[in-house]
Amino acid sequence: MGDQNIPFQTIDWSKIPKTEHKGETGVAYWQTVQFQGLRIRIVEYSKGYLADHWCRKGHIVHCLEGEVVNELEDGTKSILTTGMSYVVSDELSSHRSVTEKGVKLMIIDGDFLKLKN
């Protein structure tokens, strides 16, 4: 996270604006808080959402509500339901999200997930 510390603070998500991001099908709504080297988001995928790209970025993802299928480019699939999480470092998988009924996630990513050799 560079040379800057993050002081204690609360995040009132009801005051964070939503931005719209279209998928191949459906839409994602992001609420984003950005710090140096750290991004925290609440992301809601609509019913029938399919990501429009394969993502290689690392994330910590926690399912707040609903269910999402995580597809890896090699064909592997995993299901995340309410209360479950996954974590992956940058550049370790090509993945995308699919949801039939919609889902609400907390997604954290940043410099701490960069691939270490």
Backbone atoms as SQL, in Angstrom:
CREATE TABLE atoms (id INTEGER PRIMARY KEY, chain TEXT, resi INTEGER, resn TEXT, atom TEXT, x REAL, y REAL, z REAL);
INSERT INTO atoms VALUES
  (1, 'A', 1, 'MET', 'N', 0.818, -1.194, 0.000),
  (2, 'A', 1, 'MET', 'CA', 0.000, 0.000, 0.000),
  (3, 'A', 1, 'MET', 'C', 0.857, 1.251, 0.000),
  (4, 'A', 2, 'GLY', 'N', 2.038, 1.119, -0.510),
  (5, 'A', 2, 'GLY', 'CA', 2.902, 2.284, -0.591),
  (6, 'A', 2, 'GLY', 'C', 3.371, 2.714, 0.785),
  (7, 'A', 3, 'ASP', 'N', 3.600, 4.004, 0.945),
  (8, 'A', 3, 'ASP', 'CA', 4.110, 4.508, 2.215),
  (9, 'A', 3, 'ASP', 'C', 3.041, 5.257, 3.000),
  (10, 'A', 4, 'GLN', 'N', 1.780, 5.056, 2.662),
  (11, 'A', 4, 'GLN', 'CA', 0.710, 5.748, 3.364),
  (12, 'A', 4, 'GLN', 'C', -0.102, 4.759, 4.190),
  (13, 'A', 5, 'ASN', 'N', -0.346, 5.125, 5.437),
  (14, 'A', 5, 'ASN', 'CA', -1.194, 4.333, 6.302),
  (15, 'A', 5, 'ASN', 'C', -2.634, 4.789, 6.163),
  (16, 'A', 6, 'ILE', 'N', -3.546, 3.919, 6.520),
  (17, 'A', 6, 'ILE', 'CA', -4.969, 4.249, 6.482),
  (18, 'A', 6, 'ILE', 'C', -5.429, 4.403, 7.923),
  (19, 'A', 7, 'PRO', 'N', -5.824, 5.610, 8.314),
  (20, 'A', 7, 'PRO', 'CA', -6.292, 5.797, 9.687),
  (21, 'A', 7, 'PRO', 'C', -7.645, 5.115, 9.887),
  (22, 'A', 8, 'PHE', 'N', -7.982, 4.842, 11.152),
  (23, 'A', 8, 'PHE', 'CA', -9.277, 4.234, 11.464),
  (24, 'A', 8, 'PHE', 'C', -10.386, 5.096, 10.890),
  (25, 'A', 9, 'GLN', 'N', -11.331, 4.433, 10.252),
  (26, 'A', 9, 'GLN', 'CA', -12.492, 5.127, 9.715),
  (27, 'A', 9, 'GLN', 'C', -13.594, 4.131, 9.433),
  (28, 'A', 10, 'THR', 'N', -14.802, 4.622, 9.407),
  (29, 'A', 10, 'THR', 'CA', -15.937, 3.786, 9.039),
  (30, 'A', 10, 'THR', 'C', -16.339, 4.142, 7.618),
  (31, 'A', 11, 'ILE', 'N', -17.016, 3.209, 6.971),
  (32, 'A', 11, 'ILE', 'CA', -17.514, 3.444, 5.612),
  (33, 'A', 11, 'ILE', 'C', -19.025, 3.300, 5.671),
  (34, 'A', 12, 'ASP', 'N', -19.730, 4.355, 5.362),
  (35, 'A', 12, 'ASP', 'CA', -21.189, 4.316, 5.275),
  (36, 'A', 12, 'ASP', 'C', -21.533, 4.054, 3.809),
  (37, 'A', 13, 'TRP', 'N', -21.774, 2.781, 3.476),
  (38, 'A', 13, 'TRP', 'CA', -21.987, 2.390, 2.088),
  (39, 'A', 13, 'TRP', 'C', -23.216, 3.062, 1.489),
  (40, 'A', 14, 'SER', 'N', -24.162, 3.489, 2.316),
  (41, 'A', 14, 'SER', 'CA', -25.354, 4.167, 1.787),
  (42, 'A', 14, 'SER', 'C', -25.002, 5.525, 1.186),
  (43, 'A', 15, 'LYS', 'N', -23.814, 6.039, 1.501),
  (44, 'A', 15, 'LYS', 'CA', -23.389, 7.338, 0.970),
  (45, 'A', 15, 'LYS', 'C', -22.399, 7.218, -0.186),
  (46, 'A', 16, 'ILE', 'N', -22.031, 5.999, -0.529),
  (47, 'A', 16, 'ILE', 'CA', -21.082, 5.782, -1.626),
  (48, 'A', 16, 'ILE', 'C', -21.885, 5.602, -2.912),
  (49, 'A', 17, 'PRO', 'N', -21.666, 6.452, -3.927),
  (50, 'A', 17, 'PRO', 'CA', -22.455, 6.348, -5.161),
  (51, 'A', 17, 'PRO', 'C', -22.189, 5.040, -5.908),
  (52, 'A', 18, 'LYS', 'N', -23.194, 4.601, -6.646),
  (53, 'A', 18, 'LYS', 'CA', -23.078, 3.394, -7.467),
  (54, 'A', 18, 'LYS', 'C', -22.719, 3.781, -8.890),
  (55, 'A', 19, 'THR', 'N', -21.818, 3.003, -9.472),
  (56, 'A', 19, 'THR', 'CA', -21.499, 3.157, -10.887),
  (57, 'A', 19, 'THR', 'C', -21.950, 1.893, -11.608),
  (58, 'A', 20, 'GLU', 'N', -22.379, 2.040, -12.834),
  (59, 'A', 20, 'GLU', 'CA', -22.921, 0.919, -13.609),
  (60, 'A', 20, 'GLU', 'C', -21.879, 0.393, -14.583),
  (61, 'A', 21, 'HIS', 'N', -21.765, -0.944, -14.635),
  (62, 'A', 21, 'HIS', 'CA', -20.810, -1.606, -15.521),
  (63, 'A', 21, 'HIS', 'C', -21.537, -2.754, -16.208),
  (64, 'A', 22, 'LYS', 'N', -21.694, -2.650, -17.520),
  (65, 'A', 22, 'LYS', 'CA', -22.429, -3.677, -18.261),
  (66, 'A', 22, 'LYS', 'C', -21.583, -4.924, -18.433),
  (67, 'A', 23, 'GLY', 'N', -22.248, -6.073, -18.286),
  (68, 'A', 23, 'GLY', 'CA', -21.602, -7.344, -18.551),
  (69, 'A', 23, 'GLY', 'C', -21.916, -7.782, -19.967),
  (70, 'A', 24, 'GLU', 'N', -21.464, -8.977, -20.322),
  (71, 'A', 24, 'GLU', 'CA', -21.876, -9.555, -21.607),
  (72, 'A', 24, 'GLU', 'C', -23.395, -9.655, -21.605),
  (73, 'A', 25, 'THR', 'N', -23.945, -10.078, -20.462),
  (74, 'A', 25, 'THR', 'CA', -25.375, -9.983, -20.191),
  (75, 'A', 25, 'THR', 'C', -25.515, -9.427, -18.785),
  (76, 'A', 26, 'GLY', 'N', -26.572, -8.721, -18.532),
  (77, 'A', 26, 'GLY', 'CA', -26.810, -8.147, -17.210),
  (78, 'A', 26, 'GLY', 'C', -25.915, -6.956, -16.930),
  (79, 'A', 27, 'VAL', 'N', -25.979, -6.490, -15.688),
  (80, 'A', 27, 'VAL', 'CA', -25.237, -5.294, -15.300),
  (81, 'A', 27, 'VAL', 'C', -24.693, -5.455, -13.880),
  (82, 'A', 28, 'ALA', 'N', -23.560, -4.801, -13.628),
  (83, 'A', 28, 'ALA', 'CA', -22.964, -4.767, -12.292),
  (84, 'A', 28, 'ALA', 'C', -23.025, -3.336, -11.778),
  (85, 'A', 29, 'TYR', 'N', -23.319, -3.191, -10.500),
  (86, 'A', 29, 'TYR', 'CA', -23.317, -1.895, -9.834),
  (87, 'A', 29, 'TYR', 'C', -22.219, -1.920, -8.781),
  (88, 'A', 30, 'TRP', 'N', -21.283, -0.981, -8.897),
  (89, 'A', 30, 'TRP', 'CA', -20.150, -0.920, -7.982),
  (90, 'A', 30, 'TRP', 'C', -20.266, 0.288, -7.078),
  (91, 'A', 31, 'GLN', 'N', -19.963, 0.084, -5.797),
  (92, 'A', 31, 'GLN', 'CA', -19.712, 1.176, -4.861),
  (93, 'A', 31, 'GLN', 'C', -18.255, 0.999, -4.461),
  (94, 'A', 32, 'THR', 'N', -17.440, 2.016, -4.692),
  (95, 'A', 32, 'THR', 'CA', -15.996, 1.863, -4.569),
  (96, 'A', 32, 'THR', 'C', -15.398, 2.871, -3.603),
  (97, 'A', 33, 'VAL', 'N', -14.552, 2.362, -2.715),
  (98, 'A', 33, 'VAL', 'CA', -13.723, 3.201, -1.856),
  (99, 'A', 33, 'VAL', 'C', -12.279, 2.896, -2.243),
  (100, 'A', 34, 'GLN', 'N', -11.538, 3.931, -2.602),
  (101, 'A', 34, 'GLN', 'CA', -10.173, 3.758, -3.102),
  (102, 'A', 34, 'GLN', 'C', -9.174, 4.418, -2.163),
  (103, 'A', 35, 'PHE', 'N', -8.166, 3.655, -1.767),
  (104, 'A', 35, 'PHE', 'CA', -7.022, 4.157, -1.029),
  (105, 'A', 35, 'PHE', 'C', -5.795, 3.881, -1.884),
  (106, 'A', 36, 'GLN', 'N', -4.642, 4.437, -1.505),
  (107, 'A', 36, 'GLN', 'CA', -3.425, 4.131, -2.248),
  (108, 'A', 36, 'GLN', 'C', -3.132, 2.645, -2.119),
  (109, 'A', 37, 'GLY', 'N', -3.162, 1.924, -3.241),
  (110, 'A', 37, 'GLY', 'CA', -2.832, 0.507, -3.262),
  (111, 'A', 37, 'GLY', 'C', -3.905, -0.416, -2.723),
  (112, 'A', 38, 'LEU', 'N', -5.114, 0.093, -2.463),
  (113, 'A', 38, 'LEU', 'CA', -6.194, -0.722, -1.908),
  (114, 'A', 38, 'LEU', 'C', -7.535, -0.225, -2.423),
  (115, 'A', 39, 'ARG', 'N', -8.336, -1.159, -2.937),
  (116, 'A', 39, 'ARG', 'CA', -9.685, -0.826, -3.398),
  (117, 'A', 39, 'ARG', 'C', -10.665, -1.757, -2.693),
  (118, 'A', 40, 'ILE', 'N', -11.721, -1.179, -2.139),
  (119, 'A', 40, 'ILE', 'CA', -12.774, -1.939, -1.476),
  (120, 'A', 40, 'ILE', 'C', -14.078, -1.610, -2.195),
  (121, 'A', 41, 'ARG', 'N', -14.819, -2.672, -2.579),
  (122, 'A', 41, 'ARG', 'CA', -16.064, -2.442, -3.318),
  (123, 'A', 41, 'ARG', 'C', -17.197, -3.312, -2.771),
  (124, 'A', 42, 'ILE', 'N', -18.393, -2.778, -2.837),
  (125, 'A', 42, 'ILE', 'CA', -19.604, -3.581, -2.757),
  (126, 'A', 42, 'ILE', 'C', -20.088, -3.661, -4.206),
  (127, 'A', 43, 'VAL', 'N', -20.246, -4.879, -4.704),
  (128, 'A', 43, 'VAL', 'CA', -20.627, -5.087, -6.104),
  (129, 'A', 43, 'VAL', 'C', -21.896, -5.929, -6.137),
  (130, 'A', 44, 'GLU', 'N', -22.882, -5.441, -6.873),
  (131, 'A', 44, 'GLU', 'CA', -24.125, -6.186, -7.069),
  (132, 'A', 44, 'GLU', 'C', -24.246, -6.543, -8.538),
  (133, 'A', 45, 'TYR', 'N', -24.397, -7.841, -8.816),
  (134, 'A', 45, 'TYR', 'CA', -24.635, -8.312, -10.175),
  (135, 'A', 45, 'TYR', 'C', -26.124, -8.577, -10.318),
  (136, 'A', 46, 'SER', 'N', -26.700, -8.125, -11.414),
  (137, 'A', 46, 'SER', 'CA', -28.123, -8.336, -11.682),
  (138, 'A', 46, 'SER', 'C', -28.397, -9.799, -12.025),
  (139, 'A', 47, 'LYS', 'N', -29.648, -10.137, -12.045),
  (140, 'A', 47, 'LYS', 'CA', -30.044, -11.470, -12.525),
  (141, 'A', 47, 'LYS', 'C', -29.522, -11.645, -13.933),
  (142, 'A', 48, 'GLY', 'N', -29.038, -12.843, -14.234),
  (143, 'A', 48, 'GLY', 'CA', -28.556, -13.132, -15.586),
  (144, 'A', 48, 'GLY', 'C', -27.235, -12.479, -15.940),
  (145, 'A', 49, 'TYR', 'N', -26.448, -12.072, -14.953),
  (146, 'A', 49, 'TYR', 'CA', -25.173, -11.403, -15.227),
  (147, 'A', 49, 'TYR', 'C', -24.108, -12.402, -15.677),
  (148, 'A', 50, 'LEU', 'N', -23.378, -12.024, -16.720),
  (149, 'A', 50, 'LEU', 'CA', -22.188, -12.740, -17.182),
  (150, 'A', 50, 'LEU', 'C', -21.134, -11.685, -17.473),
  (151, 'A', 51, 'ALA', 'N', -19.982, -11.800, -16.828),
  (152, 'A', 51, 'ALA', 'CA', -18.897, -10.836, -17.031),
  (153, 'A', 51, 'ALA', 'C', -18.505, -10.784, -18.508),
  (154, 'A', 52, 'ASP', 'N', -18.096, -9.613, -18.946),
  (155, 'A', 52, 'ASP', 'CA', -17.743, -9.418, -20.360),
  (156, 'A', 52, 'ASP', 'C', -16.257, -9.649, -20.632),
  (157, 'A', 53, 'HIS', 'N', -15.512, -10.147, -19.635),
  (158, 'A', 53, 'HIS', 'CA', -14.078, -10.373, -19.824),
  (159, 'A', 53, 'HIS', 'C', -13.590, -11.414, -18.813),
  (160, 'A', 54, 'TRP', 'N', -12.418, -11.956, -19.093),
  (161, 'A', 54, 'TRP', 'CA', -11.714, -12.833, -18.156),
  (162, 'A', 54, 'TRP', 'C', -10.788, -11.947, -17.348),
  (163, 'A', 55, 'CYS', 'N', -10.903, -12.010, -16.041),
  (164, 'A', 55, 'CYS', 'CA', -10.129, -11.153, -15.150),
  (165, 'A', 55, 'CYS', 'C', -8.910, -11.911, -14.627),
  (166, 'A', 56, 'ARG', 'N', -7.750, -11.239, -14.600),
  (167, 'A', 56, 'ARG', 'CA', -6.526, -11.855, -14.063),
  (168, 'A', 56, 'ARG', 'C', -6.074, -11.163, -12.779),
  (169, 'A', 57, 'LYS', 'N', -6.871, -10.220, -12.321),
  (170, 'A', 57, 'LYS', 'CA', -6.540, -9.479, -11.102),
  (171, 'A', 57, 'LYS', 'C', -6.824, -10.335, -9.875),
  (172, 'A', 58, 'GLY', 'N', -6.037, -10.151, -8.845),
  (173, 'A', 58, 'GLY', 'CA', -6.273, -10.838, -7.588),
  (174, 'A', 58, 'GLY', 'C', -7.370, -10.156, -6.792),
  (175, 'A', 59, 'HIS', 'N', -8.090, -10.936, -6.013),
  (176, 'A', 59, 'HIS', 'CA', -9.182, -10.399, -5.194),
  (177, 'A', 59, 'HIS', 'C', -9.332, -11.210, -3.912),
  (178, 'A', 60, 'ILE', 'N', -9.941, -10.585, -2.933),
  (179, 'A', 60, 'ILE', 'CA', -10.602, -11.276, -1.838),
  (180, 'A', 60, 'ILE', 'C', -12.078, -10.969, -2.060),
  (181, 'A', 61, 'VAL', 'N', -12.885, -12.000, -2.223),
  (182, 'A', 61, 'VAL', 'CA', -14.307, -11.825, -2.518),
  (183, 'A', 61, 'VAL', 'C', -15.112, -12.514, -1.429),
  (184, 'A', 62, 'HIS', 'N', -16.060, -11.779, -0.857),
  (185, 'A', 62, 'HIS', 'CA', -16.956, -12.337, 0.159),
  (186, 'A', 62, 'HIS', 'C', -18.394, -12.135, -0.302),
  (187, 'A', 63, 'CYS', 'N', -19.159, -13.220, -0.312),
  (188, 'A', 63, 'CYS', 'CA', -20.547, -13.177, -0.767),
  (189, 'A', 63, 'CYS', 'C', -21.445, -12.716, 0.380),
  (190, 'A', 64, 'LEU', 'N', -22.069, -11.565, 0.196),
  (191, 'A', 64, 'LEU', 'CA', -22.965, -11.001, 1.201),
  (192, 'A', 64, 'LEU', 'C', -24.389, -11.529, 1.069),
  (193, 'A', 65, 'GLU', 'N', -24.845, -11.697, -0.171),
  (194, 'A', 65, 'GLU', 'CA', -26.203, -12.180, -0.454),
  (195, 'A', 65, 'GLU', 'C', -26.209, -12.865, -1.806),
  (196, 'A', 66, 'GLY', 'N', -26.921, -13.968, -1.907),
  (197, 'A', 66, 'GLY', 'CA', -27.117, -14.619, -3.195),
  (198, 'A', 66, 'GLY', 'C', -26.092, -15.689, -3.500),
  (199, 'A', 67, 'GLU', 'N', -25.866, -15.881, -4.800),
  (200, 'A', 67, 'GLU', 'CA', -24.997, -16.957, -5.271),
  (201, 'A', 67, 'GLU', 'C', -24.345, -16.530, -6.579),
  (202, 'A', 68, 'VAL', 'N', -23.060, -16.840, -6.712),
  (203, 'A', 68, 'VAL', 'CA', -22.327, -16.548, -7.937),
  (204, 'A', 68, 'VAL', 'C', -21.485, -17.756, -8.317),
  (205, 'A', 69, 'VAL', 'N', -21.411, -18.030, -9.607),
  (206, 'A', 69, 'VAL', 'CA', -20.544, -19.080, -10.119),
  (207, 'A', 69, 'VAL', 'C', -19.276, -18.394, -10.612),
  (208, 'A', 70, 'ASN', 'N', -18.142, -18.899, -10.147),
  (209, 'A', 70, 'ASN', 'CA', -16.843, -18.395, -10.591),
  (210, 'A', 70, 'ASN', 'C', -16.306, -19.381, -11.615),
  (211, 'A', 71, 'GLU', 'N', -16.171, -18.923, -12.841),
  (212, 'A', 71, 'GLU', 'CA', -15.646, -19.767, -13.911),
  (213, 'A', 71, 'GLU', 'C', -14.185, -19.427, -14.138),
  (214, 'A', 72, 'LEU', 'N', -13.347, -20.452, -14.226),
  (215, 'A', 72, 'LEU', 'CA', -11.960, -20.254, -14.625),
  (216, 'A', 72, 'LEU', 'C', -11.856, -20.559, -16.112),
  (217, 'A', 73, 'GLU', 'N', -10.906, -19.935, -16.765),
  (218, 'A', 73, 'GLU', 'CA', -10.764, -20.095, -18.211),
  (219, 'A', 73, 'GLU', 'C', -10.501, -21.543, -18.604),
  (220, 'A', 74, 'ASP', 'N', -9.953, -22.349, -17.680),
  (221, 'A', 74, 'ASP', 'CA', -9.696, -23.761, -17.967),
  (222, 'A', 74, 'ASP', 'C', -10.948, -24.625, -17.841),
  (223, 'A', 75, 'GLY', 'N', -12.096, -24.005, -17.533),
  (224, 'A', 75, 'GLY', 'CA', -13.359, -24.736, -17.444),
  (225, 'A', 75, 'GLY', 'C', -13.789, -25.078, -16.028),
  (226, 'A', 76, 'THR', 'N', -12.900, -24.919, -15.063),
  (227, 'A', 76, 'THR', 'CA', -13.235, -25.179, -13.663),
  (228, 'A', 76, 'THR', 'C', -14.273, -24.171, -13.189),
  (229, 'A', 77, 'LYS', 'N', -15.221, -24.644, -12.380),
  (230, 'A', 77, 'LYS', 'CA', -16.247, -23.762, -11.819),
  (231, 'A', 77, 'LYS', 'C', -16.345, -23.991, -10.327),
  (232, 'A', 78, 'SER', 'N', -16.629, -22.917, -9.595),
  (233, 'A', 78, 'SER', 'CA', -16.913, -23.022, -8.166),
  (234, 'A', 78, 'SER', 'C', -18.084, -22.102, -7.861),
  (235, 'A', 79, 'ILE', 'N', -18.833, -22.461, -6.837),
  (236, 'A', 79, 'ILE', 'CA', -20.004, -21.676, -6.453),
  (237, 'A', 79, 'ILE', 'C', -19.727, -21.010, -5.117),
  (238, 'A', 80, 'LEU', 'N', -20.022, -19.719, -5.060),
  (239, 'A', 80, 'LEU', 'CA', -19.904, -18.950, -3.831),
  (240, 'A', 80, 'LEU', 'C', -21.317, -18.580, -3.400),
  (241, 'A', 81, 'THR', 'N', -21.687, -18.949, -2.178),
  (242, 'A', 81, 'THR', 'CA', -23.004, -18.608, -1.643),
  (243, 'A', 81, 'THR', 'C', -22.825, -17.706, -0.420),
  (244, 'A', 82, 'THR', 'N', -23.907, -17.158, 0.070),
  (245, 'A', 82, 'THR', 'CA', -23.884, -16.241, 1.203),
  (246, 'A', 82, 'THR', 'C', -22.991, -16.770, 2.322),
  (247, 'A', 83, 'GLY', 'N', -22.056, -15.938, 2.757),
  (248, 'A', 83, 'GLY', 'CA', -21.153, -16.287, 3.843),
  (249, 'A', 83, 'GLY', 'C', -19.848, -16.920, 3.402),
  (250, 'A', 84, 'MET', 'N', -19.706, -17.249, 2.120),
  (251, 'A', 84, 'MET', 'CA', -18.474, -17.860, 1.602),
  (252, 'A', 84, 'MET', 'C', -17.566, -16.787, 0.999),
  (253, 'A', 85, 'SER', 'N', -16.279, -17.113, 0.899),
  (254, 'A', 85, 'SER', 'CA', -15.285, -16.205, 0.324),
  (255, 'A', 85, 'SER', 'C', -14.328, -16.970, -0.577),
  (256, 'A', 86, 'TYR', 'N', -13.631, -16.243, -1.442),
  (257, 'A', 86, 'TYR', 'CA', -12.473, -16.800, -2.134),
  (258, 'A', 86, 'TYR', 'C', -11.379, -15.755, -2.189),
  (259, 'A', 87, 'VAL', 'N', -10.161, -16.227, -2.387),
  (260, 'A', 87, 'VAL', 'CA', -9.007, -15.341, -2.496),
  (261, 'A', 87, 'VAL', 'C', -8.083, -15.878, -3.588),
  (262, 'A', 88, 'VAL', 'N', -7.476, -14.971, -4.358),
  (263, 'A', 88, 'VAL', 'CA', -6.513, -15.342, -5.388),
  (264, 'A', 88, 'VAL', 'C', -5.581, -14.153, -5.623),
  (265, 'A', 89, 'SER', 'N', -4.312, -14.434, -5.885),
  (266, 'A', 89, 'SER', 'CA', -3.341, -13.389, -6.205),
  (267, 'A', 89, 'SER', 'C', -3.456, -12.988, -7.674),
  (268, 'A', 90, 'ASP', 'N', -2.920, -11.817, -7.986),
  (269, 'A', 90, 'ASP', 'CA', -2.871, -11.338, -9.368),
  (270, 'A', 90, 'ASP', 'C', -2.197, -12.377, -10.261),
  (271, 'A', 91, 'GLU', 'N', -2.676, -12.489, -11.477),
  (272, 'A', 91, 'GLU', 'CA', -2.057, -13.288, -12.538),
  (273, 'A', 91, 'GLU', 'C', -2.047, -14.797, -12.296),
  (274, 'A', 92, 'LEU', 'N', -2.800, -15.305, -11.290),
  (275, 'A', 92, 'LEU', 'CA', -2.793, -16.746, -11.034),
  (276, 'A', 92, 'LEU', 'C', -3.981, -17.471, -11.651),
  (277, 'A', 93, 'SER', 'N', -4.954, -16.741, -12.159),
  (278, 'A', 93, 'SER', 'CA', -6.078, -17.394, -12.831),
  (279, 'A', 93, 'SER', 'C', -6.778, -16.372, -13.714),
  (280, 'A', 94, 'SER', 'N', -7.390, -16.878, -14.753),
  (281, 'A', 94, 'SER', 'CA', -8.314, -16.067, -15.539),
  (282, 'A', 94, 'SER', 'C', -9.700, -16.509, -15.106),
  (283, 'A', 95, 'HIS', 'N', -10.447, -15.598, -14.524),
  (284, 'A', 95, 'HIS', 'CA', -11.743, -15.949, -13.962),
  (285, 'A', 95, 'HIS', 'C', -12.795, -14.926, -14.364),
  (286, 'A', 96, 'ARG', 'N', -14.057, -15.355, -14.277),
  (287, 'A', 96, 'ARG', 'CA', -15.167, -14.438, -14.511),
  (288, 'A', 96, 'ARG', 'C', -16.356, -14.900, -13.676),
  (289, 'A', 97, 'SER', 'N', -17.287, -13.982, -13.470),
  (290, 'A', 97, 'SER', 'CA', -18.450, -14.244, -12.632),
  (291, 'A', 97, 'SER', 'C', -19.704, -14.409, -13.479),
  (292, 'A', 98, 'VAL', 'N', -20.556, -15.336, -13.008),
  (293, 'A', 98, 'VAL', 'CA', -21.852, -15.591, -13.643),
  (294, 'A', 98, 'VAL', 'C', -22.866, -15.758, -12.519),
  (295, 'A', 99, 'THR', 'N', -24.016, -15.115, -12.649),
  (296, 'A', 99, 'THR', 'CA', -25.076, -15.338, -11.670),
  (297, 'A', 99, 'THR', 'C', -26.429, -15.390, -12.352),
  (298, 'A', 100, 'GLU', 'N', -27.188, -16.370, -11.959),
  (299, 'A', 100, 'GLU', 'CA', -28.526, -16.548, -12.523),
  (300, 'A', 100, 'GLU', 'C', -29.534, -15.640, -11.829),
  (301, 'A', 101, 'LYS', 'N', -29.459, -15.594, -10.488),
  (302, 'A', 101, 'LYS', 'CA', -30.475, -14.888, -9.702),
  (303, 'A', 101, 'LYS', 'C', -30.007, -13.554, -9.137),
  (304, 'A', 102, 'GLY', 'N', -28.743, -13.194, -9.334),
  (305, 'A', 102, 'GLY', 'CA', -28.197, -11.963, -8.765),
  (306, 'A', 102, 'GLY', 'C', -27.400, -12.264, -7.508),
  (307, 'A', 103, 'VAL', 'N', -26.489, -11.352, -7.177),
  (308, 'A', 103, 'VAL', 'CA', -25.613, -11.555, -6.023),
  (309, 'A', 103, 'VAL', 'C', -25.082, -10.203, -5.553),
  (310, 'A', 104, 'LYS', 'N', -24.736, -10.134, -4.277),
  (311, 'A', 104, 'LYS', 'CA', -24.104, -8.948, -3.695),
  (312, 'A', 104, 'LYS', 'C', -22.809, -9.405, -3.032),
  (313, 'A', 105, 'LEU', 'N', -21.700, -8.791, -3.423),
  (314, 'A', 105, 'LEU', 'CA', -20.361, -9.198, -2.978),
  (315, 'A', 105, 'LEU', 'C', -19.608, -8.026, -2.368),
  (316, 'A', 106, 'MET', 'N', -18.688, -8.316, -1.448),
  (317, 'A', 106, 'MET', 'CA', -17.669, -7.356, -1.059),
  (318, 'A', 106, 'MET', 'C', -16.377, -7.849, -1.702),
  (319, 'A', 107, 'ILE', 'N', -15.731, -6.962, -2.444),
  (320, 'A', 107, 'ILE', 'CA', -14.515, -7.328, -3.169),
  (321, 'A', 107, 'ILE', 'C', -13.394, -6.389, -2.739),
  (322, 'A', 108, 'ILE', 'N', -12.285, -6.983, -2.316),
  (323, 'A', 108, 'ILE', 'CA', -11.116, -6.225, -1.882),
  (324, 'A', 108, 'ILE', 'C', -9.945, -6.630, -2.762),
  (325, 'A', 109, 'ASP', 'N', -9.253, -5.647, -3.309),
  (326, 'A', 109, 'ASP', 'CA', -8.061, -5.946, -4.086),
  (327, 'A', 109, 'ASP', 'C', -7.054, -4.829, -3.903),
  (328, 'A', 110, 'GLY', 'N', -5.824, -5.111, -4.273),
  (329, 'A', 110, 'GLY', 'CA', -4.794, -4.106, -4.117),
  (330, 'A', 110, 'GLY', 'C', -3.400, -4.670, -4.267),
  (331, 'A', 111, 'ASP', 'N', -2.441, -3.819, -3.965),
  (332, 'A', 111, 'ASP', 'CA', -1.034, -4.156, -4.163),
  (333, 'A', 111, 'ASP', 'C', -0.591, -5.386, -3.387),
  (334, 'A', 112, 'PHE', 'N', -1.230, -5.670, -2.252),
  (335, 'A', 112, 'PHE', 'CA', -0.834, -6.818, -1.428),
  (336, 'A', 112, 'PHE', 'C', -1.111, -8.148, -2.120),
  (337, 'A', 113, 'LEU', 'N', -1.865, -8.144, -3.212),
  (338, 'A', 113, 'LEU', 'CA', -2.173, -9.372, -3.956),
  (339, 'A', 113, 'LEU', 'C', -1.292, -9.559, -5.186),
  (340, 'A', 114, 'LYS', 'N', -0.315, -8.687, -5.367),
  (341, 'A', 114, 'LYS', 'CA', 0.595, -8.835, -6.515),
  (342, 'A', 114, 'LYS', 'C', 1.352, -10.146, -6.387),
  (343, 'A', 115, 'LEU', 'N', 1.511, -10.824, -7.517),
  (344, 'A', 115, 'LEU', 'CA', 2.210, -12.091, -7.571),
  (345, 'A', 115, 'LEU', 'C', 3.655, -11.913, -7.136),
  (346, 'A', 116, 'LYS', 'N', 4.102, -12.764, -6.215),
  (347, 'A', 116, 'LYS', 'CA', 5.484, -12.732, -5.733),
  (348, 'A', 116, 'LYS', 'C', 6.239, -13.902, -6.348),
  (349, 'A', 117, 'ASN', 'N', 7.374, -13.631, -6.915),
  (350, 'A', 117, 'ASN', 'CA', 8.197, -14.689, -7.527),
  (351, 'A', 117, 'ASN', 'C', 9.336, -15.080, -6.642);
